[in-house]
Amino acid sequence: MSQPGRAQGNRHPLQRLAAPSRGFSAFVHVSGIASFVASFKYLVDYPTIINDSYGWHMQYLTIIGLSLATLTFSTGFLADLSLSPRLFKVKNGLLVTSAPLEILISVLYWSLRLIDKRLVLPDWAELSPVADVGFHAAPALFLLVDLLLLSPPWTITSLPALGLSSIIAFVYWWWVEECYKHNGWYPYPIFELVTPVYRVGLFVMSAVVMAGSTATLKWLYGRINGVEKARVERAGERQQPR
């Protein structure tokens, strides 16, 4: 017998928990949305020179990633409420980009911050510890929970993952340079400290790290939920009419 508030029949054999669902899945998504909205509110409540600059806070990869995470979780929450398989697929498609991007953001930010805080935060920037975690850790953690517990396994392979991350990296490079033309400064101090050649190298490295994040997330999913082809085949055989 089917249970109310839970989609039936299309759940992937390797997906750990029911989704879309008006239970735990909806709780995770609404919690994530609340965290993301609080981060956006922080930008408005504590304005800086960025608020009046060209590109607003969307100059920052952090805020671009936060926006994509918000879109991913909003789509997931709508899928939970409506139990729509179509919206669930859209959410999963967005997750393929948003999760590796947020992992990239967290890895780069905390690594550089550990080396020297001034590489990623200008002298005038002040972030409370809660806000810092909200911007640079919480999105990655929420998306990781969604992937590992509430999503089917990814089918994207290494070459398409590298292609996707390269497109994102070079579009962001163009956007950063476009904002620099209007503002006269870069959003991240590290961009000011390196030559154009090394700056390009940073974007290339970021593309590789994001592609590596995709591969790592796929591996982690397999370690937690399984990757056995036979398991999937057996589940498919059980669903076939006899």
C-alpha positions in Angstrom: 0.0 0.0 0.0 1.3 3.4 -0.9 1.9 6.0 1.8 0.5 9.5 1.5 2.9 12.4 0.8 5.4 10.2 -1.0 6.0 9.6 -4.7 5.8 5.9 -5.7 7.1 3.8 -8.5 9.9 5.8 -10.0 12.4 5.8 -7.1 15.9 4.6 -8.2 17.0 1.4 -6.5 20.2 3.2 -5.2 18.4 6.2 -3.9 18.5 6.0 -0.1 15.4 7.9 1.0 12.1 8.7 -0.6 12.0 11.8 -2.7 10.1 13.7 -3.8 8.3 13.5 -0.5 6.4 15.8 1.9 8.3 14.3 4.8 12.1 14.4 5.3 12.9 15.6 1.7 10.6 18.6 2.1 12.2 19.3 5.5 15.7 19.3 4.1 14.7 21.6 1.2 12.9 24.1 3.3 15.7 24.2 5.8 18.2 24.8 3.1 16.1 27.6 1.6 15.8 29.2 5.0 19.6 29.2 5.3 20.1 30.6 1.8 17.5 33.3 2.2 19.2 34.3 5.5 22.5 34.7 3.7 20.9 36.9 1.1 19.3 39.0 3.8 22.7 39.5 5.4 23.9 41.2 2.2 21.0 43.6 2.4 21.1 44.2 6.1 24.9 44.9 6.2 25.6 46.8 2.9 29.1 47.5 1.7 30.5 49.2 -1.4 29.6 46.1 -3.3 25.9 46.8 -3.0 26.3 49.9 -5.2 28.9 48.6 -7.6 28.4 47.1 -11.1 27.3 43.5 -10.8 26.2 43.8 -7.2 27.3 40.8 -5.1 26.8 38.6 -8.2 30.5 39.4 -8.9 31.3 36.8 -6.3 31.4 33.1 -7.2 30.1 32.5 -3.7 26.8 34.4 -4.4 26.4 32.9 -7.9 26.7 29.4 -6.2 24.3 30.5 -3.5 21.8 31.6 -6.1 22.1 28.3 -8.0 21.7 26.3 -4.7 18.6 28.3 -3.9 17.2 27.5 -7.3 18.0 23.8 -6.9 16.4 23.6 -3.5 13.4 25.7 -4.5 12.8 23.3 -7.4 13.2 20.3 -5.0 10.7 21.8 -2.6 8.1 22.4 -5.3 8.7 18.8 -6.4 8.1 17.6 -2.7 4.9 19.6 -2.4 3.5 18.5 -5.8 5.1 15.0 -5.9 6.0 15.9 -9.4 8.5 13.5 -11.1 9.2 16.1 -13.7 10.3 18.8 -11.2 12.3 16.1 -9.4 14.2 15.5 -12.6 14.8 19.2 -13.0 16.1 19.4 -9.4 18.5 16.5 -10.1 19.7 18.2 -13.3 20.4 21.4 -11.4 22.2 19.4 -8.6 24.8 18.1 -11.1 26.0 21.7 -11.4 25.2 23.3 -8.1 26.7 20.6 -5.8 30.2 20.5 -7.5 30.2 24.3 -7.7 29.5 24.7 -4.0 32.2 22.1 -3.2 34.6 24.1 -5.3 33.6 27.3 -3.5 34.1 25.8 -0.1 37.4 24.1 -0.9 38.9 27.3 -2.5 37.6 29.7 0.1 38.6 27.8 3.2 42.0 26.8 1.7 42.9 30.3 0.8 41.5 31.7 4.0 43.7 29.3 5.9 46.7 30.6 4.0 45.9 34.3 4.3 42.4 35.7 5.0 43.3 38.8 2.9 43.4 36.6 -0.3 39.6 36.2 -0.3 38.4 39.0 2.0 39.3 42.7 1.4 40.3 44.7 4.5 37.0 46.5 4.7 35.0 43.2 4.6 33.6 41.9 7.9 31.7 38.6 8.2 30.4 37.2 11.4 31.3 33.5 12.0 27.6 32.5 11.4 27.4 34.4 8.2 30.8 33.0 7.1 29.5 29.5 7.5 26.2 30.4 5.9 28.0 31.6 2.7 30.9 29.3 2.5 29.9 25.9 4.1 26.2 25.5 4.6 25.2 25.4 0.8 27.7 22.6 0.1 26.5 20.6 3.2 22.9 21.0 2.3 23.5 20.0 -1.3 25.6 17.0 -0.2 22.7 15.7 2.0 20.4 16.1 -1.0 22.7 14.2 -3.3 23.6 11.3 -0.9 20.2 10.7 0.6 17.5 12.2 -1.7 18.8 11.8 -5.3 19.4 9.0 -7.8 23.1 8.4 -8.9 24.6 10.7 -11.4 25.2 9.5 -14.9 27.6 12.3 -16.0 31.1 11.1 -17.0 34.5 12.8 -16.7 34.7 14.5 -20.0 31.2 16.2 -19.9 31.9 17.2 -16.2 35.2 18.8 -17.3 33.4 20.5 -20.2 30.7 21.9 -17.9 33.1 23.1 -15.3 35.3 24.8 -18.0 32.3 26.6 -19.4 31.4 27.9 -15.9 35.0 28.9 -15.2 35.5 30.9 -18.4 32.1 32.5 -18.3 32.9 33.6 -14.8 36.3 34.9 -15.9 34.6 37.0 -18.6 32.1 38.3 -16.0 34.8 39.2 -13.5 36.7 41.2 -16.2 33.5 42.9 -17.3 32.9 44.0 -13.7 36.5 45.2 -13.4 36.0 47.5 -16.4 33.2 49.3 -14.6 34.4 49.1 -11.0 38.2 49.3 -11.3 38.8 46.5 -8.8 38.3 42.8 -8.6 35.9 41.1 -6.2 38.5 38.8 -4.7 41.9 40.4 -3.6 43.8 37.4 -5.0 42.9 38.5 -8.5 44.7 41.8 -7.8 47.8 40.1 -6.7 48.5 37.9 -9.7 49.4 38.7 -13.3 46.8 38.1 -16.1 48.5 34.8 -17.0 48.3 33.5 -13.5 44.7 34.7 -13.2 43.8 32.6 -16.2 45.6 29.7 -14.5 43.4 30.2 -11.4 40.3 29.8 -13.5 41.7 26.7 -15.3 42.6 25.2 -12.0 39.1 26.0 -10.7 37.6 24.1 -13.7 39.7 21.1 -12.9 38.9 21.2 -9.2 35.1 21.4 -10.0 35.4 18.5 -12.4 37.3 16.6 -9.7 34.5 17.5 -7.2 32.0 15.9 -9.6 34.0 12.7 -9.7 34.5 12.7 -6.0 30.8 13.1 -5.3 30.0 10.2 -7.7 32.5 8.1 -5.8 31.2 9.1 -2.4 27.6 8.3 -3.6 28.7 4.9 -4.6 30.5 4.2 -1.3 27.4 5.1 0.6 24.6 3.9 -1.6 26.3 1.2 -3.7 27.1 1.0 -7.4 26.6 -2.7 -8.0 25.2 -3.1 -11.5 23.7 -6.4 -10.5 21.7 -4.7 -7.7 20.1 -2.4 -10.2 19.4 -5.1 -12.6 17.8 -7.3 -9.9 15.6 -4.4 -8.9 14.5 -3.9 -12.5 13.7 -7.6 -12.9 11.5 -7.5 -9.8 9.5 -4.6 -11.3 8.9 -6.4 -14.6 5.5 -8.1 -14.9 5.6 -11.8 -15.0 
